[in-house]
């Protein structure tokens, strides 16, 4: 079953740390959001394979936006 990784805040995608196809462990950093001049890491909520990244560096995202999918 796929797990969607959602943004918990609105902000900009500052840096993408993993790529689609990468194996991830629970709490691995997938990407970093920038909001209010702070860098907020987005971590994998579970182990699996990163099926897709739905954002690009520089994108603005709102709270609840699906950033990635883990299978």
Secondary structure by P-SEA (a helix, b strand, c coil): cbbbbbbcccccccccccccccccccccccbbbbcccbbbbbbcccccccccccccccccccccccccccc
